[in-house]
C-alpha cells in the first residue's frame, strides 16, 4: 500500500482531548468532529487536513481511550499519521477504524509531500527515505479493508 499526502506538522504529546475536545462528543455527527478536530491546538487546522499526512512528535494519542479521536482525524481526510511513538490504545483504535499509523521519527517540513509504503516499511519526506518496521500482515489487511468492521464483513 503506497500513498502520499502533504505534511501537516504537530508537536509531541498530542492527547485525545486535543484531537477532539470533549465538548463535541455530545453528538455522534462525525461532520462536527471533522470540523473541530485539533481546534484547541490550532483553530484553522481542519481545512488543511484534507489529503494530509500528519507528522508529529512522540506520544501521539495519549490521554483518554476515546475512539472518536481517531475517527475525527480520519473523517477530516488525513491519509496517515507519522510519529516516533503512539499511545497503544490510540494505535489500536486508529487501525480498527482504518487510519494508517507509521512509527517513525522524521523531521517535518510543513506542506512538503510525504510518500509512504506500509508493506515495504518506508516513508519519504523532502526526498529523504526513512525505513520503519512495517505493520503486521493482519493490520495491513484491516487497513486495506477500511477498518476492522469491514475486514470482518469480508472474512465471514
N, C-alpha and C positions, 0 to 999 in steps of 0.2 A: 504494500500500500504506500504509494508515493504521493505526497500532496505538497501544497505550498500556500503561503499567505503572507501578508505584510506584518511586520513586527510591531507589537504594542508592548512597551516596557513597563513592568511593575516592580515594586520593591520586594524585599523579603518579608516573611511573616504576615502574609495576606490571610486573614481569618475569614471564616464563612459569614460573619456579621458584616464584614467589609464588602464581601461579594454581593450579598443581598441583605439589606437591613431588615431586622425583624418586623418593622412597621409595615412592610409589604407582604408579609406572609399570612395576612388575614384572608387573602384571596388565593384561589387556585388558577387565576388567569395568568398564564405564562407570559402574555404580552406585557403585563405590568412588571413582572420580574425582569424581562428583557430590557425594558426602557429605563429601569432603575438600577441595573447591575453596576457595581462599583461606584455608585452615586456619592457616597460619603468620602470616597478617596479622590474622585475627580468627576464633578457633575456633568462634564461634557464628553465623557469617555464612551458612552453606549453607542453612538453612531459610528465611532471609529472601529468598533469590534467586528463589524460585518466582514468576513473573509480574513480575519486576523489570526495570527499565532501569537499568543501571549507568551512573552519571555520574562520570567520573574525570578526573584531571589529564592533562597531556601525556605522551607517550611510552608509552602503554599497550601492553603485549605485547612489550616489549623483551626481550632475552636470547636464549635458545636458540630454535631454529625448530620446536620440538615442536608438532605439530598437536593433541596431547592437551589443550593449554591451551584452545584454542577449543572443543573437544568438551566438556570438563568444564564450561565456562561454559554452553554450550547445554543440556547434559544436566541442569544444575541448575535449568533453567527460566527462564533470563534471556531477555527479549524482544529486547533490543538493548543495545549498549554505545555510549555517547557520550563522546568525549574530543576535545581540541583536535588531537591527533596520535596516530598508531598506528605501531608498528614495521611496516614494509612486509610482512615475511613473515607476521606475525600477521594483518595486514589480509587478505592473500590466503587464508590458512588459514581464517579466520572466514567469508569469503564462500563459499569452497568447501564448507564444511560447513553453510551455511545460517544463519549468525548475522549479523544486520544490524549494521553499524557506521556510526556517524554522526560525521563530523569537525566538531565544533562546540565552541566554548569558552563553556560556560554555568556559572553558579553553581548548585551542587547544594543542594537542600533535602531532607534525608532524609525518606523516605516520602511526599513530595508526588507527585501524579500527573504523569507525563510522557507527553505525546502527541507523535506524530511522523508525518510523511508522507514516505516515501522518494522518491516520484516528484516531488512538488512541492517538496521540499527545505526543510521547516520542522520545527522542534521547539518544543514549548510546555511550559513549566515554570512553575508558580505564576502562571498567567495571562499570562505574557510569552512572545511568539512570537519565535523566532530563526530566521533563514534560514541554510541551509548549501548547499553545492554538491551537488546530487543525484548519486547513483551513476550510472554509465553504464547505458544500457538493458540491455546484456548482463548486467551484475552484478545488476541488478534482476530479470532473468529467472531467473538462477541462484538468487537468494534465494527468489523466488516458487515455484520448483520444489522447494525444500527442500534445495538444495545442488547441487554440480557433478555428482555421480553421478546424481542424479535428473534433472537437466537433460539429461544425455546420453542417459539412458534414454528420455526423451520426444522427443528430437530425432534419433533414429537413422534 
